[in-house]
């Protein structure tokens, strides 16, 4: 469940005790086409402040740009897979994160 203190009308901030499950849920909400722009933008900025360099919007909307690989254009990643890639890319770990095997991040992304 997304924390009650997450208020799109407030200023986004880094969440130093963010849990993996919360990150997955935030990505799921951002990915939902029914999510209003204010809420999606707030959650996106919160992730960016918590995981600098994550570029979550590109991973969700333009995975081929995020991976710098045209073959990823139509990839269908789950929110959990996206969370795992963001953590791998930023070199961060969160409590509760799953150890899953992901395809290699292309060298072009590095």
C-alpha positions, 0 to 999 in steps of 0.5 A: 500500500502506498503510504498515506503521507504520499500527497500529490499536493505536497512537494515530492521528497526522497524516501530513505526507508522505501521498501521494494513493495512500495516501489513496485506499487508506485510503478504500477500506479504510474503505469496505469493509464487511469492515474491522473497526471498530478499523482503520476508526476508526484510518484515519478519525482519521488522515485527519481529523488529516492533513486537518482538517475532511475529515469522511471518515465522512460523505462515505463513509456519508452523502454527502447530509449531507456535500454538504448536498444530498439528491440526493447520497443514493444517489451512488456515489463511487469512493475516488479521487473521495472523495479528490479531494473531501476535498482540494478541500474542505480546500484541501490537495494531496498528492503524486501527486494526480490533476487530475480534474474534479469536479462543483461542491461545492454552495454549501450546503456552503460 
